[in-house]
Structure formats: C-alpha cells, structure tokens
Amino acid sequence: MTIRVFVAGHRGMVGSAIVRNLESIGGYEIVTRTRAELNLLSQSDVAEFFTNEKIDQVYLAAAKVGGIHANNTYPAEFIYENLMIEANIIHSAYKSGVKKLCFLGSSCIYPKLAEQPMCEEELLKGYLEPTNEPYAIAKIAGIKLCESYNRQYDVDYRSVMPTNLYGENDNFHPENSHVIPAMMQRFHEAKLNGDKKVIVWGTGKPMREFLHVDDMAAASIYVLELDNETYKAKTQEMMSHINVGTGIDCTIRELAETLKDVIGFEGELEFDTTKPDGTPRKLMDVSRLKSLGFEAKISLKDGLADTYQWFLNNQDNFRK
C-alpha cells in the first residue's frame, strides 16, 4: 500500500532532499504545497488541509531559517513563525489521525557552553547562544510538542536535530544565508572578479561540524521508519530527540581554505575580527544515531564540490 506523505517545506534545502530521497526509495505518494497554496501560519488553513488530504506521515521541514545576521535582525519573525508552523502542523496532524511525524530541529537548541561533543542530554542545561535564541526556543518547543503529543495522545512523533547543513537548494543570499553558501558566493564572485582577497566574518577559530543535506534526509527517513521497539530502546519519553551529524568538526578557517580550494580562488583570506564568532565549538555527539544503525556517508570536501557544481548549474534559479 502506498504511504501518503506530506513534506512541509519541500522547496527548502532539507525538504527537497527528503522528497528526492523518498522518491528514490519508492512506495510513497508525496504531497506538497507551496507557500501560495497553503499558509502554514494559518491554523484554519492547515487544519482544512489535513482534514481533506488524508495524510499518513509528515516530515516537518518547513521553517524560517537564516544565519547570525538574519537571526539578529528579525528575532520576532524567527520565534513567531517557527512556533506557529510547528504548532499548526503537529496539532492538525494529530487531529486528522496522523500517527507518524518527523520534526526537524537544529543543533542551536543546545546551550552556548554545552559540553562538547554535545549529546542529547545537554538540552536545557544552560543559557542559549543569544544570537539565535528565539529560533532555538521555537525548535525546543517543537521537540516538546512532539513528546507531549506522544505522551497524551499515543502518537509516534519523532525529532531529529541536524548539525550545520549544506547542499543543493540552500539559500545563497549574501547576508541572510548560512556560513557555507555565504562563503561560497563570496569566493565565487571574488574568483570571477579577480579579487586579491576575501574577507571572512570572525576570527576563523570557532569549530563547526557540517553535514550534507542528503545525509540529513536519509537519516530523517531512517529514524521515522525505525520499528518502535528499536527506537524506544535508545530514546526516553521526555528526551527523545536524536542528533544527526558526522561527528567530525573543523575550524571556520579550515572550511574557508577547503572552499577556496574547491572553487579555485587564488587570492588571500582575511578575517574580520570585528564581526561576532558565535558559539566557540559545535560538534554533535552522534552515538545515539550510530547505535540505531545510521552513519553519514558524504565527506566535507566531496559534499562541497557537489554543492559548488549545483551552485554553478543553478545560478539563475537558487534562492537569494
């Protein structure tokens, strides 16, 4: 029997990767809606959609996302829109009889000074990174929505927390994007312009982990499809989220050097130390995911090369 799956946020980086992955597996009827077709901020519109569509499974990959600059500039939008999207979808999914849902969160749910590598138990143990606190609070609320609905209504709503993601369909806006697309855009333009140097925000010292979005999509589907017994043996009722990452990190400087190499920029790197660094180190402890039988496969250099190729092929199409 074909499973009807609603992928919320199918045009985003993660949602589109989940759609690609589900299509390659087969046996799924994928239901999607654009922002113009379904306003996820409207409780009544989302409720009507779920009532009419008879959905079996949901991947909740719709979110308002952005880097440090965007989070600092639009904090109200980040907390409001993300809370509304997840509350509307999770509640309407439950009301319409959806038993299986996968909520996609973020590694920024963990405290700024969390022990590294960050295991799932670090959640709510300290203060969050101020630059993206509103977004993080919304994502924590999403995990707790899933857990609370599981406890009260006996549904099976699971949460996965990716590390920093990159890959095709990322947002390439030079100011409102994440570190890899922002840097890729700058290096590419510098290469075309024959610039002598590229300026990178911050000191270059913070450690970051990067996961290719196709690995994230594969992990999300893997986790949702796990049998109940296996899943429950490795999670707790009120600590059920699962970290998804590579378990390997690098400095922002090393990332910049790898990108410089992949793109073929010949100039120098300069670090603008007046710009904020954010969290000193972010590395996920992925032992829970490994114990469930999943490991990421795509190396950073291979993933960056693939992403750059996609970037070159989609100059006129990608989100700016």
C-alpha positions as CSV (number, residue, x, y, z in Angstrom):
1,M,0.0,0.0,0.0
2,T,1.3,3.5,-0.9
3,I,2.0,5.8,2.0
4,R,0.8,9.3,1.7
5,V,3.5,11.6,3.0
6,F,3.2,15.4,3.5
7,V,6.6,17.1,3.2
8,A,6.2,20.5,4.7
9,G,8.9,22.9,3.4
10,H,9.5,20.8,0.2
11,R,11.2,23.8,-1.6
12,G,13.7,24.3,1.1
13,M,17.1,22.6,1.3
14,V,16.1,19.8,3.7
15,G,12.5,19.3,2.4
16,S,13.7,19.0,-1.2
17,A,16.3,16.5,-0.1
18,I,13.7,14.4,1.8
19,V,11.5,14.5,-1.4
20,R,14.4,13.3,-3.5
21,N,15.2,10.5,-1.0
22,L,11.6,9.3,-0.7
23,E,11.3,9.2,-4.5
24,S,14.4,7.1,-4.8
25,I,13.1,4.7,-2.2
26,G,9.7,4.4,-3.8
27,G,6.3,3.4,-2.3
28,Y,5.4,6.9,-1.2
29,E,2.8,9.3,-2.5
30,I,4.4,12.6,-1.8
31,V,2.0,15.5,-1.0
32,T,3.5,19.1,-1.1
33,R,2.1,22.6,-1.0
34,T,3.8,25.9,-1.9
35,R,3.6,28.9,0.4
36,A,1.0,30.4,-2.0
37,E,-1.1,27.2,-1.8
38,L,-1.0,26.7,1.9
39,N,-0.2,29.3,4.6
40,L,1.4,27.3,7.4
41,L,1.0,30.3,9.7
42,S,-2.8,29.9,9.5
43,Q,-4.3,27.4,11.9
44,S,-7.5,27.1,10.0
45,D,-5.8,26.7,6.6
46,V,-3.5,23.9,8.0
47,A,-6.5,22.2,9.7
48,E,-8.5,22.2,6.5
49,F,-5.6,20.8,4.5
50,F,-5.1,17.9,6.9
51,T,-8.9,17.2,7.0
52,N,-9.0,17.0,3.2
53,E,-5.8,15.2,2.4
54,K,-5.8,12.0,4.4
55,I,-2.1,12.1,5.2
56,D,-0.3,9.0,6.7
57,Q,3.1,10.6,7.6
58,V,4.6,14.1,7.9
59,Y,8.1,15.4,7.6
60,L,8.1,18.8,9.2
61,A,10.9,20.6,7.4
62,A,9.2,24.0,7.0
63,A,10.9,26.7,9.0
64,K,12.1,30.3,8.8
65,V,15.9,29.9,8.8
66,G,19.0,32.1,8.4
67,G,22.5,32.9,9.7
68,I,23.7,35.1,12.6
69,H,22.9,38.3,10.7
70,A,19.3,37.3,9.9
71,N,18.6,36.0,13.4
72,N,19.9,39.2,14.9
73,T,17.8,41.4,12.6
74,Y,14.5,39.5,12.6
75,P,14.2,37.8,16.0
76,A,10.4,38.3,16.3
77,E,9.8,36.7,12.9
78,F,12.1,33.8,13.8
79,I,10.3,32.9,17.0
80,Y,6.7,33.6,15.9
81,E,6.8,32.0,12.5
82,N,8.6,28.8,13.7
83,L,6.3,28.4,16.7
84,M,3.2,28.8,14.5
85,I,4.3,26.5,11.8
86,E,5.2,23.6,14.1
87,A,2.1,24.1,16.4
88,N,-0.3,24.2,13.5
89,I,1.2,21.2,11.7
90,I,1.6,19.0,14.8
91,H,-1.8,19.7,16.2
92,S,-3.6,19.3,12.8
93,A,-1.7,16.1,12.1
94,Y,-2.9,14.7,15.4
95,K,-6.5,15.8,14.9
96,S,-6.6,14.2,11.5
97,G,-5.3,10.9,12.7
98,V,-1.6,11.1,11.5
99,K,0.3,8.6,13.7
100,K,3.9,9.2,12.3
101,L,5.6,12.5,12.1
102,C,9.3,13.6,11.9
103,F,10.1,17.1,13.2
104,L,13.4,18.6,12.0
105,G,15.1,20.8,14.5
106,S,18.6,22.3,14.8
107,S,21.8,22.0,16.8
108,C,21.3,25.5,18.1
109,I,18.8,24.1,20.7
110,Y,21.9,23.3,22.9
111,P,23.4,25.7,25.4
112,K,26.1,28.0,24.3
113,L,28.6,26.4,26.6
114,A,27.3,22.9,26.3
115,E,29.9,20.1,26.8
116,Q,31.4,19.1,23.5
117,P,30.6,16.9,21.7
118,M,27.0,17.7,22.5
119,C,24.9,14.7,23.5
120,E,21.1,14.9,23.6
121,E,21.1,15.2,27.4
122,E,22.7,18.7,27.2
123,L,19.3,20.1,26.2
124,L,18.0,22.8,28.7
125,K,21.2,22.6,30.9
126,G,22.3,26.2,30.3
127,Y,21.9,29.5,28.5
128,L,21.5,29.5,24.8
129,E,23.6,31.4,22.2
130,P,22.0,34.9,22.3
131,T,22.3,35.5,18.5
132,N,19.8,32.8,17.6
133,E,17.9,32.3,20.9
134,P,14.4,33.0,19.5
135,Y,14.9,30.4,16.8
136,A,16.3,27.9,19.2
137,I,13.4,28.3,21.7
138,A,11.0,27.6,18.8
139,K,12.9,24.5,17.9
140,I,12.9,23.3,21.5
141,A,9.2,23.9,21.7
142,G,8.8,21.7,18.6
143,I,10.6,18.8,20.3
144,K,8.4,19.2,23.4
145,L,5.2,19.4,21.2
146,C,6.1,16.0,19.7
147,E,6.9,14.5,23.1
148,S,3.8,15.9,24.8
149,Y,1.5,14.7,22.0
150,N,3.2,11.2,22.2
151,R,2.5,11.1,25.9
152,Q,-1.0,12.4,25.9
153,Y,-2.4,11.1,22.5
154,D,-0.3,8.0,21.9
155,V,1.0,9.1,18.5
156,D,4.6,8.5,17.2
157,Y,6.1,11.9,16.6
158,R,9.9,11.8,16.4
159,S,12.5,14.6,16.3
160,V,15.9,14.8,14.6
161,M,18.4,17.6,15.3
162,P,20.8,18.2,12.5
163,T,24.2,19.9,12.8
164,N,25.0,22.7,10.3
165,L,23.6,21.7,7.0
166,Y,24.7,22.5,3.4
167,G,24.0,21.3,-0.1
168,E,21.8,21.9,-3.1
169,N,18.8,24.2,-2.7
170,D,20.5,26.2,0.1
171,N,19.8,29.9,0.5
172,F,22.5,31.9,-1.3
173,H,21.6,35.3,-0.1
174,P,24.9,37.1,0.7
175,E,23.7,38.5,4.0
176,N,20.9,36.3,5.2
177,S,22.4,32.9,4.5
178,H,24.4,30.3,6.5
179,V,28.1,30.1,6.5
180,I,28.8,27.7,3.6
181,P,26.5,29.3,0.9
182,A,27.5,32.9,2.0
183,M,31.2,31.9,1.8
184,M,30.8,30.0,-1.5
185,Q,29.0,33.0,-3.0
186,R,31.8,35.4,-1.9
187,F,34.7,33.1,-3.1
188,H,32.9,32.5,-6.4
189,E,32.4,36.3,-7.0
190,A,36.0,37.0,-5.9
191,K,37.3,34.4,-8.4
192,L,35.2,36.0,-11.2
193,N,36.3,39.5,-10.3
194,G,40.0,38.5,-9.9
195,D,40.0,39.9,-6.3
196,K,43.2,39.8,-4.3
197,K,41.4,38.8,-1.0
198,V,38.2,37.5,0.5
199,I,37.0,38.7,3.9
200,V,35.6,36.1,6.3
201,W,33.5,37.1,9.3
202,G,35.0,36.5,12.7
203,T,38.4,35.1,13.8
204,G,38.2,31.8,11.9
205,K,38.8,29.9,15.2
206,P,35.3,28.6,16.0
207,M,34.9,24.9,15.4
208,R,31.9,23.7,13.3
209,E,30.6,20.5,12.0
210,F,28.9,20.3,8.6
211,L,26.5,17.7,7.3
212,H,25.5,17.3,3.7
213,V,21.7,17.6,3.3
214,D,21.3,14.3,1.5
215,D,22.8,12.6,4.6
216,M,20.3,14.5,6.7
217,A,17.4,13.4,4.6
218,A,18.5,9.8,4.7
219,A,18.8,10.0,8.5
220,S,15.3,11.5,8.9
221,I,13.7,8.8,6.9
222,Y,15.7,6.1,8.6
223,V,14.7,7.4,12.1
224,L,11.0,7.7,11.2
225,E,10.9,4.2,9.7
226,L,12.6,2.5,12.7
227,D,10.5,0.0,14.4
228,N,9.0,1.1,17.8
229,E,11.0,-1.4,19.9
230,T,14.4,-0.3,18.5
231,Y,13.5,3.4,18.7
232,K,12.2,3.2,22.3
233,A,15.2,1.2,23.5
234,K,17.5,4.1,22.6
235,T,15.4,7.2,23.5
236,Q,13.5,8.4,26.5
237,E,9.9,9.7,26.6
238,M,11.0,13.2,27.5
239,M,14.4,13.1,25.9
240,S,13.5,11.6,22.6
241,H,15.3,13.8,20.1
242,I,18.2,12.4,18.0
243,N,21.3,14.2,16.9
244,V,22.2,13.9,13.3
245,G,25.8,14.8,12.2
246,T,29.1,13.5,11.1
247,G,30.8,13.5,14.5
248,I,33.7,15.4,12.8
249,D,34.4,19.2,13.1
250,C,36.8,21.7,11.6
251,T,37.6,25.4,12.2
252,I,36.0,28.1,10.1
253,R,39.5,28.8,8.8
254,E,39.8,25.2,7.6
255,L,36.4,25.4,6.0
256,A,37.4,28.6,4.2
257,E,40.6,27.0,2.9
258,T,38.7,23.9,1.7
259,L,36.2,26.1,-0.1
260,K,38.9,28.3,-1.6
261,D,40.5,25.0,-3.0
262,V,37.2,23.6,-4.3
263,I,36.2,26.9,-6.0
264,G,39.7,27.7,-7.3
265,F,40.1,31.1,-5.7
266,E,43.7,32.2,-6.0
267,G,43.8,35.2,-3.6
268,E,44.2,35.6,0.2
269,L,41.9,35.1,3.2
270,E,41.3,37.9,5.6
271,F,39.4,37.5,8.9
272,D,37.2,40.4,10.1
273,T,37.6,40.1,13.8
274,T,35.0,42.9,14.5
275,K,32.3,40.5,13.4
276,P,30.8,38.1,16.0
277,D,32.0,34.5,16.1
278,G,29.0,32.9,17.7
279,T,29.5,29.6,19.7
280,P,33.2,28.6,20.2
281,R,32.7,25.0,19.2
282,K,29.7,23.0,18.0
283,L,30.1,19.3,17.5
284,M,27.3,16.7,17.8
285,D,27.6,13.5,19.7
286,V,26.0,11.2,17.2
287,S,26.4,7.9,19.2
288,R,22.6,7.6,19.7
289,L,22.1,7.7,15.9
290,K,25.0,5.3,15.4
291,S,23.6,2.9,17.9
292,L,20.4,2.9,15.9
293,G,22.4,1.8,12.8
294,F,22.9,5.0,10.8
295,E,26.1,6.9,9.8
296,A,26.6,9.9,7.5
297,K,28.5,8.9,4.2
298,I,29.4,12.2,2.4
299,S,32.8,13.8,3.2
300,L,33.0,17.6,3.6
301,K,35.3,18.0,0.5
302,D,33.1,15.8,-1.7
303,G,29.9,17.5,-0.4
304,L,31.3,21.0,-1.0
305,A,32.4,20.0,-4.6
306,D,28.9,18.7,-5.3
307,T,27.3,21.8,-3.8
308,Y,29.5,24.1,-5.9
309,Q,28.7,22.2,-9.0
310,W,25.0,22.6,-8.2
311,F,25.6,26.3,-7.5
312,L,27.2,26.7,-10.9
313,N,24.4,24.9,-12.7
314,N,21.6,26.9,-10.9
315,Q,22.9,30.5,-11.0
316,D,19.6,31.8,-12.2
317,N,17.3,29.5,-10.1
318,F,18.5,29.4,-6.5
319,R,17.1,31.4,-3.6
320,K,18.8,34.7,-3.0
